[in-house]
Amino acid sequence: MQHSYYVKTLLSLLFFSSTLWSKPSHLSDKVVIPTNNWSSQRVLSNVVGQLIENLDVPVEYVNISADRQWGALKRGVIHFQIEVWEPSMGQEFNQLVASGDIIDLGTHEAKVIEDWWYPKYVENLCPELPQWQALNQCRALFKGSKTMGKGIYFGGPWNYGDADIIRALGLNFSIERLPDAAALWKELSRATQQKRPILMLNWSPNWTDDYIDGEFVNFPLYSEQCEKEPEWGLNKKLVKDCGNRRGGWLKKAATPNLKQRFPCVYNLIQNISFTNRMISDAASLAVVEKLSDQAAAIEWSKKYANSIKKWSSLTCQQ
């Protein structure tokens, strides 16, 4: 019995010691890259991942939602985000940068829009569009069988304050939330094949810029006061009586210790700058050409080889 006790004690000590001295998962030697649920981000994350592997640094990809990525960046569970869109992510990004929980690795050349959108052919049935007042006038075009006369707006899993916009502007619409970008494009495909009116979330740059003629709804122009001061806009009691920001920034975010742990990767990410065309091409390769994220990244890298060469030219000290 005594011998058994000593053996168990020794094994417990060995286990405790190995646990104490082993590296936490977020301090592994791999660069961990998040992949979100829209096409350009997944393709371009793979582009950057392939460049990092060329630096002889191993890479791991982790599927994660946009809202959960912030805590993961703070803890170093993931190492950077290559596409931070201002309209949907700007508030969280700015707060975390200000508190030192993440770092700002620079702004891309691209300018972005994320807002309510419809295919251009809808204007044949509702010529008052793209003015937002036309939405209630033409809501019958967008109503569904279960919406009790309300129009349907197809949204995604991201936070744009759409319900607040509906309330503040008195829109007679319901939101149907879809789980990801692929579900949005499936709904859009069904509608365009039948020339059926559809009102949905879209963004630019995106694959639709080149393949489907469409328009964003002209809501009252965005202002920071619109989100904070009820008395600012048309509705004197509620905020968000405006559309989302137009011409927003697209940034890169990183975990605070990226420079110390992976200096070459830090320099590479800092040097990357995507244009609108680069982003729409990345999305098109996945959605229109139906390539896998990895195959799309390879094709994209061939097209933009000169830009990649420039981004990769920085020297770094390990």
C-alpha positions in Angstrom: 0.0 0.0 0.0 2.8 2.4 0.9 4.6 1.7 -2.3 1.4 2.4 -4.3 1.0 5.7 -2.4 4.5 6.8 -3.4 3.9 5.8 -7.0 0.7 7.8 -7.2 2.3 10.8 -5.5 5.2 10.7 -8.0 2.9 10.5 -11.0 0.8 13.4 -9.6 4.0 15.5 -9.2 5.1 14.7 -12.7 1.7 15.6 -14.1 1.6 18.9 -12.2 5.1 19.7 -13.4 4.4 19.0 -17.0 1.2 21.1 -16.8 3.0 24.0 -15.1 5.8 24.2 -17.6 3.9 23.3 -20.8 3.1 26.2 -23.2 -0.4 27.5 -23.2 -2.2 26.9 -26.5 -2.1 30.6 -27.3 1.7 30.7 -26.9 2.3 28.0 -29.5 4.8 28.5 -32.3 2.0 28.7 -34.9 0.4 31.9 -36.1 -3.3 31.4 -35.6 -5.5 33.2 -38.2 -9.3 33.6 -37.8 -11.6 32.8 -40.7 -15.0 34.5 -40.6 -18.2 34.0 -42.4 -17.8 36.1 -45.5 -15.8 35.2 -48.6 -13.2 37.9 -49.1 -12.0 37.6 -45.5 -11.6 33.8 -45.8 -9.7 34.0 -49.1 -7.5 36.9 -48.1 -6.7 35.3 -44.7 -5.5 32.3 -46.7 -3.4 34.6 -49.0 -1.7 36.1 -45.9 -1.4 32.6 -44.3 0.5 31.4 -47.4 2.8 34.4 -47.2 3.5 33.7 -43.5 4.3 30.0 -44.4 6.8 31.4 -46.9 8.6 32.9 -43.9 8.9 29.4 -42.4 6.3 30.1 -39.7 3.6 27.5 -39.3 0.0 28.6 -39.6 -3.3 27.4 -38.2 -6.7 28.6 -39.3 -9.6 28.9 -36.8 -13.3 29.4 -37.8 -14.7 32.1 -35.5 -17.5 34.6 -35.6 -16.8 38.3 -35.9 -18.2 39.1 -32.4 -16.1 36.3 -30.7 -12.9 37.3 -32.4 -12.3 40.3 -30.1 -11.9 38.2 -26.9 -9.7 35.8 -28.8 -7.4 38.7 -30.0 -7.2 40.1 -26.5 -6.0 36.7 -25.1 -3.7 35.9 -28.0 -5.7 32.9 -29.0 -5.7 34.3 -32.6 -3.0 36.7 -33.7 -4.5 39.1 -36.2 -7.6 40.1 -38.3 -6.9 41.2 -41.8 -10.4 42.7 -42.5 -11.9 45.0 -39.8 -14.9 46.8 -41.4 -15.7 50.1 -39.8 -19.6 50.0 -40.2 -20.0 46.7 -38.3 -16.8 46.5 -36.2 -15.6 50.0 -35.7 -17.0 50.5 -32.3 -15.5 47.4 -30.7 -12.2 48.0 -32.5 -11.8 51.5 -31.3 -12.7 50.6 -27.7 -10.2 47.8 -27.6 -7.4 49.8 -29.2 -8.0 52.6 -26.7 -7.8 50.2 -23.8 -4.6 48.6 -25.2 -6.3 45.2 -25.5 -5.5 45.0 -29.3 -3.3 47.0 -31.6 -4.1 48.9 -34.8 -1.9 47.6 -37.6 -2.9 50.2 -40.2 -5.6 51.0 -42.7 -6.1 49.5 -46.1 -6.6 51.7 -49.2 -10.1 50.3 -49.7 -13.2 52.3 -48.6 -16.2 50.3 -47.6 -20.0 50.3 -47.4 -22.3 47.9 -45.5 -26.0 48.7 -45.7 -29.4 47.8 -47.2 -29.2 46.9 -50.9 -31.4 45.7 -53.7 -30.9 44.6 -57.4 -31.4 47.4 -59.8 -34.3 45.7 -61.6 -36.5 46.4 -58.5 -36.6 50.0 -59.5 -38.8 49.0 -62.5 -41.5 48.1 -59.9 -40.6 50.8 -57.4 -39.2 53.8 -59.2 -39.1 55.9 -56.0 -36.1 53.9 -55.0 -33.3 54.3 -53.8 -34.9 56.9 -51.5 -35.6 55.3 -48.1 -39.2 56.6 -48.0 -40.0 54.3 -50.9 -39.5 51.2 -48.7 -42.9 51.7 -47.0 -44.6 52.8 -50.2 -43.4 49.6 -51.9 -43.3 47.2 -49.0 -45.8 44.9 -50.6 -43.1 44.0 -53.2 -40.9 42.6 -50.4 -43.5 41.0 -48.1 -43.4 37.3 -47.3 -46.1 34.7 -46.6 -45.5 34.9 -42.8 -44.8 38.6 -42.3 -48.4 39.8 -41.8 -48.1 42.4 -44.5 -44.6 43.6 -43.5 -41.7 43.7 -45.9 -38.8 41.4 -45.4 -35.2 42.6 -45.1 -32.7 39.8 -45.3 -29.8 40.3 -42.8 -26.8 38.4 -41.7 -25.4 37.4 -38.2 -23.5 40.7 -37.9 -24.5 43.8 -35.8 -25.6 46.8 -37.9 -28.4 48.1 -35.7 -31.0 47.2 -38.4 -33.8 46.8 -35.9 -33.0 50.3 -34.5 -33.1 51.7 -38.0 -36.5 50.1 -38.6 -37.9 51.5 -35.3 -36.4 55.0 -35.7 -37.5 55.5 -39.3 -40.9 53.8 -38.9 -40.2 51.1 -41.5 -42.9 48.5 -41.8 -40.4 45.7 -42.2 -39.3 42.5 -40.4 -35.7 41.2 -40.4 -35.0 37.6 -41.5 -31.5 36.8 -40.2 -29.4 34.4 -42.2 -26.5 32.5 -40.7 -23.7 33.7 -43.1 -22.8 35.3 -46.4 -23.4 32.0 -48.3 -27.0 32.0 -47.2 -27.4 35.6 -48.3 -26.1 34.8 -51.8 -28.3 31.8 -52.1 -31.4 33.9 -51.3 -30.1 36.6 -53.8 -29.6 33.9 -56.5 -33.2 32.7 -56.2 -34.5 36.2 -56.4 -32.5 37.3 -59.4 -33.3 34.1 -61.4 -37.0 35.0 -61.0 -36.5 38.8 -61.2 -38.2 38.9 -57.8 -37.8 42.0 -55.6 -35.4 41.4 -52.7 -34.1 43.8 -50.0 -31.0 42.6 -48.2 -27.8 43.4 -46.5 -24.9 43.8 -48.9 -21.5 45.4 -48.8 -18.9 46.9 -51.1 -16.3 46.0 -52.2 -17.9 42.6 -52.9 -18.4 40.2 -55.8 -21.8 41.9 -56.6 -20.0 45.0 -57.6 -19.1 43.3 -60.9 -21.8 40.7 -61.4 -25.1 42.2 -60.2 -26.3 45.7 -60.9 -27.7 47.0 -57.7 -28.1 50.0 -55.4 -27.8 50.8 -51.7 -30.8 52.5 -50.1 -30.4 56.2 -49.6 -31.1 56.6 -45.9 -30.4 59.9 -44.1 -26.6 60.3 -44.1 -24.7 58.8 -41.2 -23.4 61.0 -38.4 -21.9 60.0 -35.1 -24.6 62.1 -33.4 -27.2 59.8 -35.1 -26.0 56.9 -32.8 -25.8 59.0 -29.6 -28.3 61.9 -29.7 -32.0 61.2 -30.3 -32.7 64.9 -31.0 -30.2 65.0 -33.9 -32.3 63.5 -36.7 -35.8 63.0 -38.0 -36.9 61.0 -35.0 -36.4 63.2 -31.9 -37.0 60.3 -29.5 -34.8 57.5 -30.9 -31.2 57.1 -32.2 -30.2 55.4 -35.5 -32.5 57.4 -37.7 -29.8 57.2 -40.4 -28.0 54.7 -42.6 -24.6 53.2 -41.9 -21.4 55.0 -42.6 -20.5 55.4 -46.2 -16.8 55.3 -47.3 -15.8 53.7 -44.1 -12.3 52.4 -43.3 -11.0 48.9 -43.5 -8.3 48.1 -41.0 -6.0 45.4 -39.6 -6.0 44.4 -36.0 -3.5 42.3 -34.0 -3.0 40.8 -30.6 -0.7 43.1 -28.4 2.3 40.8 -28.4 2.4 40.0 -32.1 5.5 42.1 -32.7 7.5 40.5 -29.9 6.5 36.9 -30.8 6.5 37.1 -34.6 8.3 40.3 -35.8 8.4 39.3 -39.5 4.6 38.6 -39.5 4.0 41.9 -37.7 5.9 43.7 -40.5 4.2 41.8 -43.2 0.7 42.6 -41.9 1.6 46.2 -41.4 2.7 46.5 -45.0 -0.3 44.9 -46.6 -2.9 47.3 -48.2 -5.9 46.0 -50.0 -7.8 48.0 -52.7 -11.5 47.7 -53.4 -10.6 45.7 -56.5 -8.5 43.2 -54.6 -11.3 42.5 -52.2 -14.0 42.2 -54.8 -11.8 39.8 -56.8 -11.2 37.7 -53.7 -14.9 37.4 -53.1 -15.6 36.6 -56.8 -13.1 33.8 -56.8 -15.0 32.1 -54.0 -18.6 33.0 -54.8 -18.7 33.2 -58.6 -15.9 30.8 -59.5 -16.7 28.6 -56.6 -13.1 27.9 -55.7 -12.1 26.7 -52.2 -10.6 29.3 -49.9 -7.1 27.8 -50.5 -7.5 27.6 -54.3 -8.9 31.1 -54.5 -6.0 32.4 -52.5 -3.5 30.8 -54.9 -5.3 32.3 -58.0 -5.6 35.7 -56.3 -1.9 35.7 -55.4 -1.0 35.0 -59.1 -3.0 38.1 -60.2 -1.5 40.3 -57.5 2.0 39.0 -57.5 3.6 42.4 -57.9 1.7 43.8 -54.8 2.7 40.7 -52.8 6.3 41.1 -53.8 6.2 44.7 -52.5 4.5 43.7 -49.2 7.0 40.9 -48.7 10.1 43.1 -49.3 10.3 44.4 -45.7 13.3 43.1 -43.7 12.8 42.1 -40.1 14.9 41.1 -37.1 14.0 37.8 -35.5 
